Amino acid sequence: MAYVTRIVIIGGGPGGYEAALVAADLGAEVTVVDRDGLGGAAVLTDCVPSKTLIATAEVMTSFDSSYEELGIKVAEGVSAAGARVVGVDLGKVNRRVKRLAVAQSHDITQSVTRAGVTLLRGFGRLAPGGQDVDGSRGVVVDLAEGGTQELRADVVLIATGTRPRELPDAVPDGERILNWTQVYDLDELPEELVVVGSGVTGAEFAGAYQALGSRVTLVSSRDRVLPGEDPDAATVLEDVFRRRGMNVMSRSRAESVRRVGDKVEVTLSDGRVITGSHCLMAVGSIPNTGGMGLEEAGVRLTEGGQVKVDRVSRTSAPGVYAAGDVTGVFMLASVAAMQGRIAMYHALGDAVQPLNLKTVASNVFTDPEIATVGYSAADVECGKMDAVCVKLPLRGNPRAKMQGIRDGFVKLFCRPGTGIVVGGVVVAPRASELIHPISLAVDNNLTVEQVAGAFTVYPSVSGSVAEAARQLHIRKRASADA
């Protein structure tokens, strides 16, 4: 009888459940240990809920920003300043958010159980003592219903994700001071929302709540919002935020947040105090690696507590892999899923392609959205990649004019000699969809000539991708001649 590899996966997020599906397909005996429900934070408290909330905000923004130009009549009594003709029932919105998250988790659970995977509800940790003579190791599970259970595993995958970071002087109370997992418990729209943190999470929620009707102040300790994104894209978004009435406070660091009755007071490092009805803390995340016996088992962690992995998801401990946000590699659900799949392919001896982060497409779900793939402007500026760049504003695109789109652009990078596309940025409504042709070009080493030569629909916003490629072809030739 052939030996069946025993795999224990600790954590049920995208890295965990995708790994479980692959391992089961490859004939392994798979157990997933999870505390909160399959899908993890991505499905239950982060990606799916936030994008569902943003979907409502998008409808509000689209109408507010273009109804007059498009000739849409509004109900009598609406001010000439363009006040909203409708409000939002945040309680109803949040109930829908939670319902969709639970349904998605249920669908994932059904898929995993149909594949023959065993699910255990509880907290998993590596048993002390390391590997046995046969190479297996123990995993101890503190079961949700009480008691413990020990499993034997030939391979362990750590996919335990992260949790919101908390500041000592700004601890969320779930009512007025909130982290991003608690906002879906609100029944009424915050009148004045202070968002602390201008990374992706802070920017997405700030834009969404502004569109829903809150007066928003965004507190950023950096020079601009989205400091990790393309500078031109961040500038466009910040300009849009300010034009729509958001108070963006750059180079302002929050020292503390306290609740005063039905208000909150946010004290900045320079002594200024900002008052609001609610405060959302979006100051990063902490990996869930504590109490798991990882370091005792020889798993190396970073100073921030993330699990160190190589490009096939191996940790420093034999037989132990890790995937997802807990690794800090690239905090996207798509990357987590790929890391989990790669781990199982490698562990079970199947063909595997190491993780290549330069083909990862990512998106910031603000309005407009910001989508990126491949090498960036920062990579070109520091000499990491020799590339030629073209940025094409969307205001000249025929379809964008028809839709009343004024903000945004398409930016492409290519090698000066070969013309191979190595990166791109799209700032536009639905940029998450428009980035795909550029992702295909980057992933398949297509040239700007090939991108420009492909037919596009007229009129279409995606036509700007082909036009940017045509202009980049000309720029590339000029650069080569020089």
Secondary structure, 3 states (H helix, E strand, C coil): CCCCCEEEEECCCHHHHHHHHHHHHCCCEEEEEECCCCCHHHHHCCHHHHHHHHHHHHHHHHHHHHCCCCCCCCCCCCCCCCCCCCCCCHHHHHHHHHHHHHHHHHHHHHHHHHCCCEEEEEEEEECCCCCCCCCCEEEEEEECCCCEEEEEECEEEECCCEEECCECCECCCCCCEECCCCHHHCCCCCCEEEEECCCHHHHHHHHHHHHHCCEEEEECCCCCCCCCCCHHHHHHHHHHHHHCCCEEECCCCEEEEEEECCEEEEEECCCCEEEECEEEECCCEEECCCCCCCHHHCCCECCCCCECCCCCCECCCCCEEECCHHHCCCCCHHHHHHHHHHHHHHHCCCCCCCCCHHHCEEEECCCCEEEEEECCHHHHHCCCCCCEEEEEEHHHCHHHHHHCCCCCEEEEEECCCCCEEEEEEEEECCHHHHCHHHHHHHHCCCEHHHHHHCCCCCCCCCHHHHHHHHHHHHHHHHHHHC
